[in-house]
């Protein structure tokens, strides 16, 4: 099975602590690295993760609160000092390009690579990235300013060839790809060899949904239905539900309710408030509703 992993670089909320770094993740799909959010200190965490800088070409920013984007200018500058030549693509709100351009012109002048911005409307559900392996679409959320999550969907891969059957029927190499994609084989005598005799099914495509920051928003369950892994913010415990409503964040109980109603396979909670010295309270609260819940931690790697 091809690689599909989520790497947690930071899982804290806005107020810095010694326990957690600001929000950032890297999704590794078939050795292509996609970064989600880039809080302060992200490039240090990227070093610690041992992920290859050169394979990171796409960054997705959920919203323009500082704890989700203050690390960008430092990371971009470091890439320049490493003599990067590949373009860096940033998918973001239109305002971010306006804010970063003066910094790039002052601090990063003469870099050997280009930073290319891809603006999108966070209030609309749309596919903003598409290649042979994966699509990325936005998940409109509800926060104090326009915010969206991201849904990564792996594309199906062709069936696996049964080499012994190919040899047995002397099937020409030029037909292999067509058989992988589901065609039957017809022999010179006109006998139809069904595809299921020649191949085994490929692994089902996987999916990952990232939802941070957001108030409790039941409507997203339809879009993320059945994903293999859901990251949902759980900034507060249910005892702080009033504070969650005021700041337009979610409780651990609400995150678990979303996971249960969306019938996801696993839930990962994060974006923890600095008020918690440890997050076991949040974990127990979520597991009471959705047992297959994990706590995000820095340098955690989760394989789908």
Buried (B, 14 or more C-beta within 10 A) or exposed (E): EEEBBBBBBBBBBBEBBEBBBBBBBBBBBEEBBBBBBBBBBBBBBBEEBEBEBEEBBBBBBBBBBEBBBBBBBBBBBBBBEEEBEEEBBBBBBEEBBEBBEEEBEEEBEEBEBEBEBBBBBBEEBEEBBEEEBBBBBBBBBBBEEBBBBBBBBBEEBBBEBBEEBBEEBEBEEEBBEBBBEEEEBEEEEEEEBEBEEBBEEBEEBBBBBBBBBBBBBEEBBEBBEEBBBBBBBBBBBEEBBEBBBEBBBBBBBBBBBBBBBBEBBBBBBBBBBBEBEEBEBBBEBBBEBBEBBBBBEBEBEBEB
